Amino acid sequence: MSKTISAAANPALANKMLSDVVEEKPQQKEIKITSPSNNIVTLPGGYITATGEVIDEAEVRELTGADEEAIAKAPNVGRALLTILQRGTVRIGEERADDKVLDSILSADRDVLLLAIFKATFGNTTIIPVYIDGEMKEVEVDLDADIPIKTLSDKVNDRYFTVKGKKNIYTVQLPTGKTHREMIKNSEKSSAELTTLMLEGTVTEINGTPVLSKSQVQTLGIQDRKIIIDEINKRLPGPQFDNVTVTDPDTGKEVRVPVNFGTLFRF
């Protein structure tokens, strides 16, 4: 017999970028639906206009039956998430949320939009099944209380930083929506290939020389590639999904709950 447990989040600072690329479709599970209160979202990074203005207000909407049909046609969960984002995001500031705008914002902004679309559609709580000591139990997660949103302190300058490797100095930017989209579209590739895609989209200079081709990041040492990815993960704003835990009332143990967009959206 399943049990419902209240969640208490203990998120890690690093929200792993690659965890958004979900290869397997999760099991169908009924979701408790409550009425959404507000579809206006504050982006942790924001959209930077041609004049340098940072727009961090966005609007999402509830997904409809027509959206569900479009999502069902997606060949995998990653493509389904792209469809959800495109159809469920209404605007960024006063700009229509087209592909160009969605590609230019940070990947963390896209994650916040996906989470907001889920809440607008299904409400602020969800049930996630999890094994605890060999028994399947139902965990209730409050998406507002249990999943904090990390925001950049300086929404212009904090998206760029310097990383010191074994021999090189790298100028790096946080991943944008374009990089996020490319990784999701290529989720069948190996982890090494995904790392190359990430670095190609985030490393802008090596020792002051602009990065203009994939080969420049492919020739980097494995350790430097790992150092750069680790530094990106440390700085990623957005929903902090890592290490969400619940207390098992039967044993008093803290049990980790696997929260990501694959476990949230279950079409």
C-alpha positions as CSV (number, residue, x, y, z in Angstrom):
1,M,0.0,0.0,0.0
2,S,1.4,3.4,-1.0
3,K,1.9,6.2,1.5
4,T,2.0,10.0,1.0
5,I,4.9,11.8,2.6
6,S,5.5,15.6,2.8
7,A,8.7,16.7,1.2
8,A,11.5,18.7,2.7
9,A,14.0,19.9,0.1
10,N,17.8,19.9,0.7
11,P,19.0,21.1,-2.7
12,A,22.6,21.2,-3.7
13,L,24.0,24.4,-5.2
14,A,24.8,22.8,-8.5
15,N,21.9,22.0,-10.8
16,K,23.4,19.6,-13.3
17,M,22.7,20.8,-16.8
18,L,22.8,17.3,-18.3
19,S,20.1,16.0,-16.0
20,D,17.5,17.8,-18.2
21,V,18.3,15.4,-21.0
22,V,15.9,12.5,-20.2
23,E,16.3,9.4,-22.4
24,E,13.6,7.2,-21.0
25,K,9.9,8.1,-20.8
26,P,8.8,7.8,-17.1
27,Q,5.8,5.8,-16.0
28,Q,2.3,7.3,-16.3
29,K,1.0,8.5,-12.9
30,E,-2.0,10.5,-12.0
31,I,-1.1,14.1,-11.0
32,K,-3.1,16.1,-8.4
33,I,-4.4,19.2,-10.1
34,T,-5.0,22.5,-8.2
35,S,-5.9,25.9,-9.6
36,P,-2.8,28.0,-10.6
37,S,-2.6,31.4,-9.0
38,N,-0.2,33.3,-11.2
39,N,1.3,32.7,-14.6
40,I,3.9,35.5,-14.4
41,V,7.4,34.3,-13.9
42,T,10.6,36.1,-12.9
43,L,13.6,34.7,-14.8
44,P,16.9,34.1,-13.0
45,G,18.9,35.5,-15.8
46,G,16.7,37.3,-18.1
47,Y,16.5,38.4,-21.8
48,I,19.1,41.0,-22.7
49,T,17.8,43.3,-25.5
50,A,19.9,44.9,-28.2
51,T,20.2,48.0,-26.1
52,G,21.5,46.1,-23.1
53,E,18.3,46.2,-21.1
54,V,17.6,43.0,-19.0
55,I,14.0,41.8,-19.2
56,D,13.3,39.2,-16.5
57,E,9.5,39.0,-16.6
58,A,7.8,36.3,-18.6
59,E,4.4,34.8,-19.0
60,V,3.4,31.2,-19.4
61,R,0.0,29.5,-19.8
62,E,-1.8,26.3,-19.1
63,L,-1.3,23.5,-21.6
64,T,-4.4,22.4,-23.5
65,G,-5.6,19.3,-25.2
66,A,-4.2,20.6,-28.5
67,D,-0.9,21.0,-26.8
68,E,-1.1,17.5,-25.4
69,E,-1.7,16.1,-29.0
70,A,1.4,18.0,-30.2
71,I,3.5,16.8,-27.3
72,A,2.4,13.2,-27.9
73,K,3.9,13.3,-31.4
74,A,7.4,14.1,-30.0
75,P,9.7,11.1,-30.6
76,N,11.3,11.3,-27.1
77,V,11.0,13.1,-23.8
78,G,13.6,15.7,-24.8
79,R,11.7,16.8,-27.9
80,A,8.5,16.8,-25.8
81,L,10.1,19.3,-23.4
82,L,11.0,21.6,-26.3
83,T,7.4,21.4,-27.5
84,I,6.1,22.2,-24.0
85,L,8.4,25.2,-23.8
86,Q,7.5,26.6,-27.2
87,R,3.8,26.2,-26.8
88,G,3.5,27.1,-23.1
89,T,5.6,30.2,-23.0
90,V,3.6,33.3,-24.0
91,R,6.0,36.2,-23.9
92,I,9.3,37.4,-22.5
93,G,8.7,41.0,-21.4
94,E,6.8,42.4,-24.4
95,E,8.5,40.1,-26.9
96,R,6.6,37.2,-28.2
97,A,8.3,34.0,-27.0
98,D,9.5,32.7,-30.4
99,D,12.4,30.4,-31.0
100,K,14.9,33.3,-31.4
101,V,14.0,34.8,-28.0
102,L,13.9,31.4,-26.3
103,D,17.3,30.5,-27.7
104,S,18.9,33.8,-26.5
105,I,17.9,33.4,-22.8
106,L,19.9,31.2,-20.4
107,S,19.1,27.5,-20.2
108,A,18.3,28.2,-16.5
109,D,15.6,30.6,-17.7
110,R,14.1,27.9,-19.9
111,D,14.1,25.5,-16.9
112,V,12.2,28.1,-14.8
113,L,9.7,28.5,-17.7
114,L,9.2,24.7,-17.9
115,L,8.6,24.5,-14.2
116,A,6.1,27.4,-14.4
117,I,4.3,25.8,-17.3
118,F,3.9,22.6,-15.2
119,K,2.5,24.6,-12.3
120,A,0.1,26.5,-14.5
121,T,-1.2,23.2,-15.9
122,F,-1.1,20.9,-12.9
123,G,-0.8,23.0,-9.8
124,N,2.0,23.7,-7.3
125,T,2.2,20.1,-5.9
126,T,2.9,16.8,-7.5
127,I,3.2,13.2,-6.5
128,I,6.4,11.3,-7.3
129,P,6.7,7.5,-6.7
130,V,9.9,6.5,-5.0
131,Y,11.3,3.3,-3.5
132,I,12.0,3.4,0.2
133,D,13.6,0.3,1.7
134,G,12.2,-1.8,-1.2
135,E,8.7,-0.4,-0.9
136,M,7.1,1.9,-3.4
137,K,5.7,5.0,-1.7
138,E,4.1,8.2,-3.0
139,V,6.0,11.4,-2.2
140,E,4.2,14.7,-2.4
141,V,6.5,17.5,-3.5
142,D,5.6,21.2,-3.1
143,L,7.2,22.8,-6.1
144,D,7.2,26.3,-4.5
145,A,8.5,25.3,-1.1
146,D,10.7,22.3,-1.9
147,I,12.5,23.5,-5.1
148,P,14.2,26.9,-4.7
149,I,15.1,29.1,-7.6
150,K,18.7,30.4,-7.7
151,T,19.0,33.8,-9.3
152,L,22.0,35.6,-10.7
153,S,23.0,38.5,-8.4
154,D,24.2,40.5,-11.4
155,K,22.1,39.4,-14.4
156,V,24.6,40.9,-16.9
157,N,28.0,40.1,-15.6
158,D,27.5,36.9,-13.6
159,R,26.8,35.0,-16.8
160,Y,30.4,35.4,-17.9
161,F,33.4,34.1,-15.9
162,T,37.0,32.8,-16.1
163,V,38.2,29.3,-15.5
164,K,41.8,28.3,-14.9
165,G,42.8,24.9,-16.3
166,K,46.0,22.9,-16.2
167,K,47.7,25.1,-18.8
168,N,45.0,27.4,-20.3
169,I,42.8,30.2,-19.1
170,Y,39.2,29.9,-20.4
171,T,36.5,32.6,-20.8
172,V,33.2,30.9,-20.3
173,Q,29.5,32.0,-20.5
174,L,26.6,30.2,-18.9
175,P,24.7,28.0,-21.4
176,T,22.0,29.7,-23.4
177,G,18.8,28.3,-24.7
178,K,20.5,27.5,-28.0
179,T,22.9,25.2,-26.3
180,H,20.1,23.7,-24.2
181,R,18.1,23.0,-27.3
182,E,21.1,21.4,-29.1
183,M,21.8,19.1,-26.2
184,I,18.2,18.0,-25.9
185,K,17.9,17.4,-29.6
186,N,21.1,15.3,-29.4
187,S,20.3,13.4,-26.2
188,E,21.1,10.1,-27.9
189,K,24.7,11.0,-28.2
190,S,27.4,9.9,-25.7
191,S,28.2,11.8,-22.6
192,A,31.6,12.8,-24.2
193,E,29.8,14.2,-27.3
194,L,27.3,16.1,-25.1
195,T,30.2,17.6,-23.2
196,T,31.7,18.8,-26.5
197,L,28.3,20.4,-27.4
198,M,28.2,22.1,-24.0
199,L,31.8,23.4,-24.3
200,E,31.3,24.5,-27.9
201,G,28.3,26.6,-26.7
202,T,29.9,28.0,-23.6
203,V,33.7,28.5,-24.0
204,T,34.2,31.8,-25.8
205,E,38.0,32.2,-25.6
206,I,41.0,30.0,-24.8
207,N,44.0,32.1,-23.7
208,G,42.4,35.2,-25.3
209,T,41.8,33.4,-28.7
210,P,38.1,33.2,-29.8
211,V,36.6,29.7,-30.0
212,L,35.2,29.4,-33.5
213,S,35.0,25.7,-34.1
214,K,34.2,22.4,-32.4
215,S,37.8,21.2,-32.9
216,Q,39.1,23.7,-30.4
217,V,37.2,22.2,-27.5
218,Q,37.7,18.6,-28.8
219,T,41.5,19.1,-28.5
220,L,41.3,20.2,-24.9
221,G,42.6,17.8,-22.2
222,I,39.9,15.7,-20.5
223,Q,40.7,17.2,-17.1
224,D,40.3,20.8,-18.4
225,R,37.0,19.8,-20.0
226,K,35.8,18.4,-16.6
227,I,37.0,21.5,-14.8
228,I,35.0,23.8,-17.1
229,I,31.8,21.7,-16.8
230,D,32.1,21.6,-13.0
231,E,32.5,25.4,-12.9
232,I,29.4,25.8,-15.1
233,N,27.4,23.5,-12.9
234,K,28.4,25.4,-9.8
235,R,27.2,28.7,-11.2
236,L,24.0,27.5,-12.9
237,P,21.0,29.4,-11.6
238,G,17.4,28.2,-12.0
239,P,15.5,25.4,-10.2
240,Q,17.8,23.5,-7.8
241,F,16.6,19.9,-8.3
242,D,19.5,18.1,-6.7
243,N,19.1,16.3,-3.4
244,V,15.4,16.9,-2.8
245,T,14.7,14.7,0.2
246,V,11.8,13.5,2.3
247,T,11.5,12.0,5.7
248,D,10.2,8.5,5.9
249,P,7.8,8.5,8.9
250,D,8.2,4.8,9.3
251,T,12.0,4.9,9.8
252,G,12.8,8.6,10.2
253,K,15.3,8.3,7.3
254,E,15.9,11.1,4.8
255,V,15.3,9.7,1.4
256,R,16.3,11.4,-1.9
257,V,13.5,12.0,-4.4
258,P,14.5,12.0,-8.1
259,V,13.0,15.3,-9.3
260,N,13.6,16.5,-12.9
261,F,11.5,17.4,-15.9
262,G,11.1,13.7,-16.8
263,T,9.6,12.9,-13.5
264,L,7.3,16.0,-13.6
265,F,5.9,15.8,-17.1
266,R,4.4,12.4,-17.6
267,F,2.6,12.4,-20.9
